[in-house]
Amino acid sequence: MNATPAHPGDSVDRVLEAARQLFCEEGFRASIDKVAERAGVARQTVYNRFGSKTELFRAVIQRVCTDLHETLEARDGALREQLIDFSLHFRAHVMSAENISAHRALVAEVPRFPELANALLENGPCRTRDQLAALLSHEMSAGRLLVADPIEAAEFLLEVVVGFDHTRILFGGLPPLPEQERGKVERIVDTFLRAYAPNK
């Protein structure tokens, strides 16, 4: 009996997972050959699907950030709860052991690979900021937040949400205790909402 042919999406998923692992381990120096070998596909298969290592990297970043961005796209519930839910996801995402390792490996290579910097910035932080800004802009238009620059407001919230915790972990410190996360995020979001409370 012949084996059932693999679905094309299966090989794409394997390539993206292999690339994610290798970019975390080796940074942008990871070769297409290594990605193909780990994914169990031909080198040309990777190029046929993604075209270049930069485009493959871009696709990996988009895949990794999908869950995070979906928390903003849902827009269910009161604004405070939306921001708390997003902030918890965001902190867990950027401060995970895997992402900390990737951050260390990739940022060190930015001067040598400017295309890496653009792909990482556009598909990671900038996309997150822009989606958060869209939510805040909607709330400003509805009169539930002070009318201000939504991009600036989004950047402010993102910076405060990760704060010094991210820096400490990057330099080898311990992550925050899980049981303290929600309380900390609630205080951050409440401070943000007070700062952007609409004028009465």
C-alpha positions as CSV (number, residue, x, y, z in Angstrom):
1,M,0.0,0.0,0.0
2,N,1.3,3.4,-0.9
3,A,1.8,6.0,1.9
4,T,-0.6,8.9,1.9
5,P,1.2,11.9,0.3
6,A,2.2,14.6,2.8
7,H,0.1,17.7,2.7
8,P,2.1,20.7,1.4
9,G,1.3,22.6,4.5
10,D,3.1,19.9,6.6
11,S,6.4,20.6,5.0
12,V,5.9,24.4,5.5
13,D,5.2,23.8,9.1
14,R,8.3,21.7,9.5
15,V,10.5,24.3,7.7
16,L,9.1,27.1,9.9
17,E,9.7,25.1,13.1
18,A,13.2,24.1,12.1
19,A,14.0,27.7,11.1
20,R,12.6,29.0,14.5
21,Q,14.8,26.5,16.4
22,L,17.9,27.3,14.4
23,F,17.5,31.1,14.5
24,C,17.2,30.8,18.3
25,E,20.3,28.6,18.5
26,E,22.5,30.3,15.9
27,G,21.0,33.6,15.1
28,F,20.8,34.8,11.5
29,R,24.0,32.8,10.7
30,A,21.8,29.6,10.5
31,S,21.9,28.4,6.9
32,I,19.1,27.3,4.6
33,D,20.9,24.0,4.3
34,K,20.7,23.4,8.0
35,V,17.0,24.4,8.0
36,A,16.3,22.0,5.2
37,E,18.1,19.2,6.8
38,R,16.4,19.6,10.2
39,A,13.0,19.9,8.5
40,G,13.6,16.8,6.3
41,V,13.1,18.6,3.0
42,A,15.2,19.5,0.0
43,R,17.1,22.8,0.1
44,Q,15.3,23.9,-3.1
45,T,11.9,23.4,-1.3
46,V,12.8,26.1,1.2
47,Y,13.8,28.5,-1.6
48,N,10.7,27.7,-3.7
49,R,8.4,28.5,-0.8
50,F,10.2,31.5,0.9
51,G,12.6,32.8,-1.7
52,S,15.4,33.9,0.7
53,K,16.6,33.5,4.2
54,T,15.3,37.0,5.0
55,E,11.8,36.1,3.9
56,L,12.0,32.8,5.8
57,F,13.0,34.8,8.9
58,R,10.1,37.2,8.4
59,A,7.7,34.2,8.2
60,V,9.0,32.8,11.4
61,I,8.5,36.1,13.2
62,Q,5.0,36.3,11.9
63,R,4.2,32.7,13.0
64,V,5.7,33.3,16.5
65,C,3.8,36.5,17.0
66,T,0.4,35.2,15.7
67,D,-1.1,34.3,19.1
68,L,0.0,37.5,20.6
69,H,-1.5,39.6,17.8
70,E,-4.8,37.6,17.9
71,T,-5.3,38.7,21.5
72,L,-5.6,42.3,20.2
73,E,-7.7,41.5,17.2
74,A,-10.4,39.9,19.2
75,R,-11.4,43.1,21.0
76,D,-13.8,41.3,23.4
77,G,-14.8,42.7,26.8
78,A,-14.0,45.9,28.6
79,L,-10.9,47.9,27.7
80,R,-9.2,47.2,31.0
81,E,-9.6,43.5,30.7
82,Q,-8.4,43.6,27.1
83,L,-5.3,45.4,28.1
84,I,-4.6,43.1,31.0
85,D,-5.1,40.0,28.8
86,F,-2.8,41.4,26.1
87,S,-0.2,42.6,28.6
88,L,0.0,39.2,30.3
89,H,0.4,37.5,26.9
90,F,3.0,40.1,25.9
91,R,5.1,39.7,29.0
92,A,5.0,35.9,28.7
93,H,6.0,36.1,25.1
94,V,8.9,38.5,25.3
95,M,10.3,37.0,28.6
96,S,10.0,33.3,27.7
97,A,13.4,31.5,27.8
98,E,13.2,30.8,24.1
99,N,12.6,34.5,23.2
100,I,15.3,35.7,25.6
101,S,17.8,33.3,23.9
102,A,16.6,34.5,20.4
103,H,16.9,38.1,21.5
104,R,20.5,37.6,22.6
105,A,21.5,35.7,19.5
106,L,19.8,38.0,16.9
107,V,20.3,41.5,18.3
108,A,24.1,40.8,18.4
109,E,24.0,40.2,14.6
110,V,22.0,43.3,13.6
111,P,25.1,45.3,12.6
112,R,26.2,42.6,10.2
113,F,22.7,41.8,8.8
114,P,20.7,45.0,8.4
115,E,18.0,43.0,6.5
116,L,17.6,41.0,9.8
117,A,17.0,44.2,11.7
118,N,14.2,45.4,9.3
119,A,12.5,42.0,9.3
120,L,12.6,41.7,13.0
121,L,11.5,45.2,13.8
122,E,8.6,45.3,11.2
123,N,7.2,41.9,11.9
124,G,7.7,41.9,15.7
125,P,7.7,45.1,17.7
126,C,6.2,47.4,15.1
127,R,3.4,45.1,14.2
128,T,2.5,44.7,17.8
129,R,2.7,48.4,18.5
130,D,0.5,49.2,15.4
131,Q,-2.2,46.7,16.4
132,L,-2.2,48.1,20.0
133,A,-2.3,51.6,18.6
134,A,-5.4,50.7,16.5
135,L,-7.2,49.5,19.6
136,L,-6.3,52.6,21.5
137,S,-7.3,54.8,18.6
138,H,-10.7,53.2,18.5
139,E,-11.1,53.8,22.3
140,M,-10.0,57.4,21.9
141,S,-12.5,58.0,19.1
142,A,-15.3,56.5,21.3
143,G,-14.4,58.9,24.1
144,R,-13.2,56.2,26.5
145,L,-9.6,57.4,26.4
146,L,-8.0,60.8,26.3
147,V,-7.5,61.8,22.6
148,A,-3.8,61.7,22.0
149,D,-1.2,60.1,19.7
150,P,-2.2,56.4,19.7
151,I,1.3,55.3,18.5
152,E,2.9,57.2,21.4
153,A,0.4,55.7,23.8
154,A,1.0,52.2,22.5
155,E,4.8,52.6,22.8
156,F,4.4,53.9,26.3
157,L,2.3,51.0,27.4
158,L,4.6,48.4,25.8
159,E,7.7,49.8,27.4
160,V,6.1,49.9,30.9
161,V,4.6,46.4,30.5
162,V,8.0,44.8,30.1
163,G,10.0,47.4,32.0
164,F,13.1,46.4,33.9
165,D,12.1,42.7,34.2
166,H,13.1,42.1,30.6
167,T,16.4,43.8,31.0
168,R,17.2,41.8,34.2
169,I,16.4,38.5,32.5
170,L,18.5,39.4,29.5
171,F,21.5,39.7,31.8
172,G,20.8,36.4,33.5
173,G,18.4,37.4,36.3
174,L,15.5,35.3,37.4
175,P,12.1,35.9,35.8
176,P,9.2,37.2,37.9
177,L,7.2,34.8,39.9
178,P,4.1,33.6,38.0
179,E,1.8,34.2,40.9
180,Q,2.8,37.9,41.0
181,E,2.2,38.5,37.3
182,R,-1.5,39.4,37.2
183,G,-1.2,41.8,40.1
184,K,1.7,43.6,38.6
185,V,0.0,43.8,35.2
186,E,-3.2,45.1,36.7
187,R,-1.3,47.9,38.5
188,I,0.5,48.8,35.2
189,V,-2.8,48.9,33.2
190,D,-4.6,50.9,35.9
191,T,-1.8,53.4,35.9
192,F,-2.0,53.7,32.1
193,L,-5.7,54.1,32.1
194,R,-5.5,56.9,34.7
195,A,-2.9,58.7,32.6
196,Y,-5.1,58.4,29.5
197,A,-8.4,59.0,31.3
198,P,-10.7,61.2,29.1
199,N,-11.2,64.8,30.2
200,K,-14.5,65.3,32.0
